Amino acid sequence: MTRRSALAALACCPLLSQSPPRTTDYRSDLPHPRLLLPPRRARLLERERERQTLRWVAFDTLVLGKAVFPEQGFAMSLYYVASKSQDHARQAIEWALGPGNDLRQLALVYDWCFPVLTTTQRTRLATKMQGLLAKTTGSDIASARTRAFAAIALSDEHPDLATQTVKTLVEDWWRSVVLTPLESGKVPFELGSHHGLFEMFHALRDNFDIDLREPAAKFFTTLPIYHLLLHYPAPFPAPENEYRIPLMKEHGEPDLREAVRSRAAALSMVAYDNNAQEMQFLQGWLIQDRFLMRGTWGIPYEFLWANPYQPGLSFHYLPNVLHDPKTGRLVIRSKWEDDAVWFHLAGGKSQMFLNGQISNVTPQSFTAPIEMGNTVLMPASAASKFRIAPEDHAMRYYIVGLKPDTKFDLEVDDEELREVESDHGGVLELNFPPKRTAGILLREAGAILKS
């Protein structure tokens, strides 16, 4: 089987770019390992062991100290890949044939420890995986990733099942669950899904040369920076290392497993496309040693994905604002230091991080503008008439809480009346040059002025 693109099957969607003609053979014929470990990454892991790097020493110490890993099959299989220790491969296989019921990990054990599996063990494990695959029917990202893993691992033993599973994911599921919502301005997955998403990206590209991002390239180009900005400014100190905490739905003690998955997602993003400038900024954000994961949850991912030899760009040069009018997402940091003020709006819900505290906010819960560096966050209630003061730098105003996708008349002193439009999330962005001072009037288009 030659490598190929299968994206032309989705060409009926106006979001999509043109792709070469599709073939129907989605069965992987690559040798094991097929999942997440192309030859270059496998060689990097071996070099990390030979050089006794910080990541390997931390992983090795926990394994040889018989630490209990929350993802035992994943950890022992990965250790075997790097060390060639068949004893640890057998531990992974014993877990998989025994208590293991996580299909994602079973697929990794089957794929990574394939040379150590006996014929009987291969048959038993393949049968177990096939049964679990039949029950993994969810439409969420994690379930789709897991089905892809199992199908690719079992391509030789169950070729028809593997082909149909991957074909359905690429030609039907991706379009209906991801691309169609994106077309309508909806983000079809949350931050917690980024890890499973990029695991699936790696598996499909490594085996079939399919890059699912291509039809929505603009959205996925900004995703790494959005991922970075979706972490609260202040790090969380834990006994093993510091964590950057990703956006939480509920306030309180952070779930460090989510922090692990979020960092693992970022590391896998860089590994997927390390030449892109966005990924190089993300790498610069990742390579600080105080955030290197050293615990049993995190160190296998740190060892698998991190590439300390990959140069990164300082994220301090990134704009500290991301505004996506199509989806209505807005993230603002006042600065890159840990004591920054932070604001996030998406899907009609917003949060603020201020003075070390996280709070849910609404446009009605604050009545005065909040200055965040060279950005001003302004509630709609204060935006009908306001004045901008002269500054030495350009200023951006984000008015939040407006009617979504609505036209407004904007009057700025010494400028002609012009029409502007709020975005899909009810946000309006206004930009003013340095030294500008002016009065601003904003009203919904067609509204009658009151004397």
C-alpha positions as CSV (number, residue, x, y, z in Angstrom):
1,M,0.0,0.0,0.0
2,T,1.4,3.4,-0.9
3,R,0.8,6.4,1.4
4,R,-1.9,8.7,0.3
5,S,-4.3,11.4,1.2
6,A,-8.0,10.5,1.8
7,L,-9.4,14.0,2.3
8,A,-11.1,14.3,-1.1
9,A,-14.0,12.3,0.2
10,L,-14.9,15.4,2.2
11,A,-14.8,17.8,-0.7
12,C,-18.5,18.5,-0.6
13,C,-18.0,20.8,2.4
14,P,-17.2,24.4,1.4
15,L,-14.6,24.6,4.2
16,L,-12.5,22.0,2.5
17,S,-9.5,22.3,0.3
18,Q,-8.9,20.1,-2.7
19,S,-7.2,16.8,-2.2
20,P,-5.9,14.0,-4.4
21,P,-8.4,11.2,-5.2
22,R,-9.1,8.8,-2.4
23,T,-8.5,5.1,-2.4
24,T,-10.5,2.8,-0.1
25,D,-7.8,0.8,1.5
26,Y,-7.4,2.0,5.1
27,R,-5.5,-1.0,6.4
28,S,-2.0,-0.3,7.7
29,D,0.7,-2.5,6.4
30,L,3.5,-0.9,8.3
31,P,5.5,-3.1,10.7
32,H,4.9,-2.8,14.4
33,P,5.1,-0.3,16.1
34,R,2.6,1.6,14.2
35,L,1.2,3.9,16.9
36,L,2.9,7.1,17.9
37,L,6.4,5.6,17.4
38,P,7.7,6.2,13.8
39,P,11.4,5.3,13.5
40,R,12.7,8.8,14.2
41,R,10.8,9.1,17.5
42,A,11.8,5.5,18.5
43,R,15.5,6.4,17.9
44,L,15.1,9.5,19.9
45,L,13.8,7.5,22.9
46,E,16.8,5.1,22.6
47,R,19.2,8.1,22.5
48,E,17.6,9.5,25.6
49,R,18.2,6.3,27.4
50,E,21.8,6.1,26.2
51,R,22.6,9.6,27.2
52,Q,20.9,9.2,30.6
53,T,18.9,12.4,30.2
54,L,16.8,13.9,32.9
55,R,13.6,12.5,31.4
56,W,14.9,9.0,31.1
57,V,16.4,9.0,34.6
58,A,13.1,10.1,36.1
59,F,11.2,7.4,34.2
60,D,13.8,4.7,34.8
61,T,13.9,5.5,38.5
62,L,10.2,5.1,39.0
63,V,10.0,1.9,36.9
64,L,13.0,0.2,38.6
65,G,11.6,1.4,42.0
66,K,8.4,-0.6,41.1
67,A,6.2,2.5,41.3
68,V,2.6,1.8,40.4
69,F,1.7,3.7,37.3
70,P,-2.0,4.8,36.8
71,E,-1.6,3.7,33.1
72,Q,0.4,0.6,33.7
73,G,0.1,-0.9,30.2
74,F,1.2,2.3,28.5
75,A,4.1,2.9,30.9
76,M,5.5,-0.7,30.8
77,S,5.2,-0.9,27.0
78,L,7.0,2.5,26.6
79,Y,9.8,1.3,28.9
80,Y,10.2,-1.8,26.8
81,V,10.4,0.3,23.6
82,A,13.3,2.3,25.0
83,S,15.1,-0.3,27.0
84,K,14.3,-3.5,25.1
85,S,13.6,-5.1,28.5
86,Q,11.4,-8.1,27.7
87,D,10.6,-8.5,31.4
88,H,8.8,-5.1,31.3
89,A,7.1,-6.1,28.0
90,R,5.8,-9.2,29.8
91,Q,4.5,-7.1,32.6
92,A,2.6,-5.0,30.1
93,I,1.2,-8.1,28.4
94,E,0.2,-9.6,31.7
95,W,-1.7,-6.5,32.6
96,A,-3.4,-6.4,29.1
97,L,-4.4,-10.1,29.3
98,G,-5.5,-9.7,32.9
99,P,-7.2,-6.7,34.5
100,G,-6.6,-4.2,31.6
101,N,-9.8,-3.0,30.0
102,D,-8.7,0.4,28.6
103,L,-8.8,-0.3,24.8
104,R,-6.4,2.6,24.1
105,Q,-3.7,1.0,26.3
106,L,-4.4,-2.5,25.1
107,A,-3.8,-1.3,21.5
108,L,-0.4,0.2,22.6
109,V,0.6,-3.0,24.4
110,Y,-0.3,-5.1,21.4
111,D,1.5,-2.8,19.0
112,W,4.6,-1.9,21.0
113,C,5.2,-5.3,22.6
114,F,4.3,-7.3,19.5
115,P,7.7,-9.0,19.2
116,V,7.4,-10.4,22.7
117,L,3.8,-11.7,22.4
118,T,3.4,-15.4,21.8
119,T,1.0,-16.6,19.1
120,T,-1.5,-17.6,21.7
121,Q,-1.2,-14.2,23.5
122,R,-1.7,-12.4,20.2
123,T,-4.9,-14.2,19.5
124,R,-6.2,-13.7,23.1
125,L,-5.4,-10.0,23.1
126,A,-6.7,-9.4,19.6
127,T,-10.0,-11.1,20.6
128,K,-10.2,-9.0,23.8
129,M,-9.6,-5.8,21.8
130,Q,-12.1,-6.7,19.1
131,G,-14.8,-7.2,21.8
132,L,-14.0,-3.8,23.4
133,L,-13.9,-2.1,20.0
134,A,-17.4,-3.2,19.3
135,K,-18.5,-1.4,22.5
136,T,-16.5,1.8,21.9
137,T,-19.2,3.6,20.0
138,G,-19.1,7.2,21.3
139,S,-18.8,10.1,19.0
140,D,-16.4,12.0,21.2
141,I,-12.7,12.6,20.3
142,A,-11.3,10.1,22.9
143,S,-13.6,7.3,21.6
144,A,-12.7,8.0,18.0
145,R,-8.9,8.1,18.8
146,T,-9.3,4.7,20.6
147,R,-11.1,3.1,17.7
148,A,-8.4,4.3,15.4
149,F,-5.7,2.9,17.7
150,A,-7.3,-0.5,17.9
151,A,-8.0,-0.7,14.1
152,I,-4.5,0.2,13.2
153,A,-3.0,-2.2,15.7
154,L,-5.2,-5.1,14.4
155,S,-4.8,-4.4,10.7
156,D,-3.2,-7.7,10.0
157,E,-5.5,-9.9,12.2
158,H,-8.8,-8.2,11.3
159,P,-8.2,-6.3,8.0
160,D,-11.8,-5.8,7.1
161,L,-12.7,-4.5,10.6
162,A,-9.7,-2.2,10.5
163,T,-10.4,-0.8,7.1
164,Q,-14.1,-0.1,7.8
165,T,-13.3,1.5,11.2
166,V,-10.7,3.9,9.8
167,K,-12.7,4.7,6.7
168,T,-15.7,5.6,8.8
169,L,-13.6,7.9,11.0
170,V,-12.0,9.7,8.1
171,E,-14.9,10.0,5.7
172,D,-17.9,10.3,8.0
173,W,-17.1,11.0,11.6
174,W,-14.6,13.8,11.1
175,R,-16.9,15.6,8.8
176,S,-20.1,15.3,10.9
177,V,-18.5,15.8,14.3
178,V,-15.8,18.3,13.6
179,L,-15.9,20.0,10.2
180,T,-19.6,20.7,10.0
181,P,-19.8,22.4,13.4
182,L,-16.7,24.5,12.6
183,E,-18.5,25.7,9.4
184,S,-21.3,27.1,11.6
185,G,-18.9,28.8,14.0
186,K,-19.0,26.2,16.7
187,V,-15.9,24.7,18.4
188,P,-16.7,21.0,18.5
189,F,-14.3,19.9,21.2
190,E,-12.9,21.4,24.4
191,L,-9.4,21.7,25.8
192,G,-9.5,18.3,27.4
193,S,-10.0,16.7,24.0
194,H,-6.7,18.1,22.5
195,H,-4.7,15.1,23.8
196,G,-6.9,12.5,22.1
197,L,-7.2,14.6,19.0
198,F,-3.4,14.8,18.4
199,E,-2.9,11.2,19.3
200,M,-5.3,10.4,16.5
201,F,-3.6,12.9,14.2
202,H,-0.3,11.1,14.7
203,A,-1.7,7.6,14.2
204,L,-3.5,8.5,10.9
205,R,-0.7,10.5,9.4
206,D,2.0,7.9,10.3
207,N,0.0,5.1,8.8
208,F,-1.9,6.6,5.9
209,D,-0.4,10.0,5.3
210,I,-3.7,11.6,6.2
211,D,-3.6,15.0,7.9
212,L,-7.2,15.7,9.1
213,R,-6.4,19.3,9.8
214,E,-6.1,20.3,6.1
215,P,-9.8,21.1,5.4
216,A,-9.9,23.5,8.4
217,A,-6.3,24.7,8.2
218,K,-7.0,28.2,9.5
219,F,-8.7,26.9,12.7
220,F,-5.9,24.4,13.4
221,T,-3.1,26.9,12.7
222,T,-4.3,28.9,15.7
223,L,-5.1,25.9,17.9
224,P,-1.6,25.6,19.5
225,I,-1.6,29.3,20.6
226,Y,-5.2,29.0,21.8
227,H,-4.1,25.9,23.8
228,L,-1.3,27.8,25.4
229,L,-3.5,30.8,26.3
230,L,-6.2,28.5,27.9
231,H,-4.0,28.0,30.9
232,Y,-4.3,30.2,34.0
233,P,-1.3,32.6,34.5
234,A,-0.2,31.3,38.0
235,P,1.4,27.9,38.1
236,F,0.3,25.3,40.7
237,P,3.1,23.9,42.9
238,A,3.0,20.1,43.4
239,P,5.5,17.9,45.2
240,E,6.9,16.4,42.0
241,N,6.9,19.6,39.8
242,E,5.0,22.7,39.0
243,Y,1.9,22.5,36.7
244,R,0.2,25.0,34.4
245,I,-3.5,24.5,35.1
246,P,-5.8,24.4,32.1
247,L,-9.2,26.0,32.0
248,M,-11.5,24.4,34.5
249,K,-15.3,24.2,34.3
250,E,-15.6,24.0,38.1
251,H,-13.5,26.0,40.5
252,G,-11.6,24.5,43.4
253,E,-8.7,22.2,43.7
254,P,-7.3,21.5,40.2
255,D,-7.3,18.0,38.7
256,L,-3.6,17.4,38.0
257,R,-4.6,14.5,35.7
258,E,-6.1,17.2,33.4
259,A,-2.9,19.2,33.7
260,V,-0.9,16.2,32.7
261,R,-3.1,15.5,29.7
262,S,-3.0,19.2,28.7
263,R,0.8,19.3,28.8
264,A,1.0,15.9,27.0
265,A,-1.3,17.4,24.3
266,A,1.0,20.4,23.9
267,L,4.1,18.2,23.6
268,S,2.4,16.0,21.0
269,M,1.3,19.1,19.0
270,V,5.0,20.2,18.7
271,A,6.0,16.7,17.7
272,Y,3.3,16.7,15.0
273,D,4.5,19.8,13.2
274,N,7.7,21.1,14.7
275,N,8.5,23.4,11.8
276,A,5.4,25.6,12.2
277,Q,6.1,28.9,13.9
278,E,3.1,28.4,16.2
279,M,4.6,25.2,17.4
280,Q,8.0,26.8,18.0
281,F,6.3,29.3,20.3
282,L,4.5,26.4,22.0
283,Q,7.9,24.6,22.4
284,G,9.4,27.7,24.0
285,W,6.5,27.6,26.5
286,L,7.1,23.9,27.3
287,I,10.8,23.5,27.7
288,Q,11.2,25.1,31.2
289,D,12.4,22.4,33.5
290,R,10.3,23.4,36.4
291,F,7.3,22.2,34.5
292,L,8.9,18.8,33.5
293,M,6.5,16.2,34.7
294,R,8.2,13.8,37.1
295,G,5.2,11.9,38.6
296,T,3.8,8.5,37.7
297,W,1.0,10.2,35.7
298,G,3.1,12.5,33.7
299,I,6.6,11.1,33.2
300,P,5.6,8.5,30.5
301,Y,4.1,11.3,28.4
302,E,7.1,13.6,29.1
303,F,9.5,10.9,28.0
304,L,7.4,9.9,24.9
305,W,6.8,13.4,23.5
306,A,9.3,15.9,24.7
307,N,12.2,16.8,22.4
308,P,14.7,18.9,24.4
309,Y,16.7,19.2,21.2
310,Q,13.9,21.1,19.4
311,P,14.5,24.8,19.5
312,G,11.7,27.0,20.7
313,L,10.8,30.7,20.4
314,S,10.2,32.8,23.5
315,F,6.4,32.9,24.0
316,H,6.9,36.4,25.5
317,Y,7.0,37.6,21.9
318,L,3.5,36.2,21.2
319,P,0.5,38.5,21.2
320,N,-1.2,38.0,24.5
321,V,-4.7,38.1,22.9
322,L,-6.4,35.6,20.7
323,H,-9.7,36.7,19.1
324,D,-11.5,34.4,16.6
325,P,-14.6,36.2,15.2
326,K,-15.9,33.1,13.4
327,T,-16.3,31.2,16.7
328,G,-16.6,34.1,19.0
329,R,-13.7,33.0,21.2
330,L,-11.6,35.6,23.0
331,V,-8.7,35.1,25.4
332,I,-6.7,38.0,26.9
333,R,-3.7,38.1,29.2
334,S,-2.6,41.4,30.5
335,K,1.1,40.2,30.4
336,W,3.1,37.0,30.3
337,E,4.2,37.0,34.0
338,D,2.5,34.7,36.5
339,D,0.5,37.6,38.1
340,A,-1.3,38.5,34.9
341,V,-5.0,39.3,34.7
342,W,-6.6,36.7,32.4
343,F,-10.0,36.6,30.6
344,H,-11.6,33.9,28.5
345,L,-14.9,33.9,26.6
346,A,-16.3,31.0,24.5
347,G,-19.6,29.5,23.9
348,G,-21.4,32.2,25.9
349,K,-19.4,31.5,29.1
350,S,-16.6,33.5,30.4
351,Q,-14.0,33.4,33.2
352,M,-11.5,35.8,34.8
353,F,-8.3,35.2,36.7
354,L,-7.6,38.2,38.9
355,N,-5.4,38.4,42.1
356,G,-4.9,34.7,42.1
357,Q,-8.6,33.9,42.0
358,I,-10.7,32.3,39.3
359,S,-14.3,33.5,38.9
360,N,-17.1,33.0,36.4
361,V,-18.1,36.4,35.1
362,T,-20.8,37.7,32.8
363,P,-20.8,41.0,30.9
364,Q,-23.4,42.2,33.4
365,S,-21.1,41.4,36.4
366,F,-18.7,44.2,35.7
367,T,-19.8,47.7,34.7
368,A,-16.5,49.5,34.2
369,P,-13.8,48.8,31.6
370,I,-10.8,46.7,32.7
371,E,-7.4,47.6,31.3
372,M,-5.2,44.6,30.5
373,G,-1.9,45.8,29.2
374,N,-2.5,47.4,25.9
375,T,-6.0,45.9,25.8
376,V,-9.2,47.2,27.3
377,L,-12.1,44.8,28.1
378,M,-15.3,46.7,28.1
379,P,-18.9,45.5,28.9
380,A,-21.6,46.4,26.5
381,S,-23.4,48.4,29.2
382,A,-20.5,50.9,29.2
383,A,-19.9,51.0,25.5
384,S,-22.7,53.2,24.1
385,K,-20.7,56.3,25.0
386,F,-17.1,56.4,26.2
387,R,-13.9,58.3,25.6
388,I,-10.4,57.0,24.8
389,A,-7.4,58.6,26.4
390,P,-4.1,59.1,24.6
391,E,-1.6,56.4,25.1
392,D,2.0,55.9,23.9
393,H,1.0,52.7,22.2
394,A,-1.8,51.4,20.2
395,M,-4.9,50.2,22.1
396,R,-7.4,47.5,21.4
397,Y,-10.9,47.5,22.9
398,Y,-12.9,44.4,23.1
399,I,-16.6,45.1,23.8
400,V,-18.3,42.0,25.2
401,G,-21.9,41.2,25.8
402,L,-23.3,42.6,22.6
403,K,-25.9,40.8,20.5
404,P,-24.1,38.3,18.4
405,D,-23.7,38.8,14.6
406,T,-25.3,42.2,14.8
407,K,-24.5,45.4,13.0
408,F,-23.8,48.6,14.9
409,D,-23.2,52.3,13.9
410,L,-19.9,53.5,15.3
411,E,-19.1,57.2,15.6
412,V,-15.6,58.3,16.4
413,D,-14.6,62.0,16.8
414,D,-13.2,63.5,13.6
415,E,-14.1,60.3,11.6
416,E,-17.0,59.4,9.4
417,L,-19.8,57.2,10.7
418,R,-19.2,53.6,9.9
419,E,-20.9,50.3,10.3
420,V,-19.3,47.6,12.4
421,E,-20.5,44.1,13.3
422,S,-20.2,42.0,16.5
423,D,-18.9,38.5,16.1
424,H,-20.4,35.1,16.7
425,G,-19.9,35.5,20.5
426,G,-21.2,39.0,20.8
427,V,-17.7,40.6,20.8
428,L,-16.7,43.7,18.9
429,E,-13.0,44.6,18.4
430,L,-11.9,48.2,18.0
431,N,-8.3,49.4,17.4
432,F,-6.9,52.9,18.0
433,P,-3.5,54.2,17.1
434,P,-1.0,55.7,19.7
435,K,-1.7,59.2,21.0
436,R,-5.4,59.0,19.9
437,T,-8.0,60.7,22.0
438,A,-11.6,60.7,21.0
439,G,-15.2,60.3,22.0
440,I,-17.0,57.1,20.9
441,L,-20.7,56.5,20.3
442,L,-21.9,53.0,19.6
443,R,-25.5,52.1,18.8
444,E,-27.3,49.2,17.1
445,A,-27.7,50.0,13.4
446,G,-31.1,51.6,12.7
447,A,-31.6,52.5,16.4
448,I,-33.3,55.9,17.0
449,L,-31.2,58.4,19.0
450,K,-32.9,59.8,22.0
451,S,-32.5,63.5,22.6
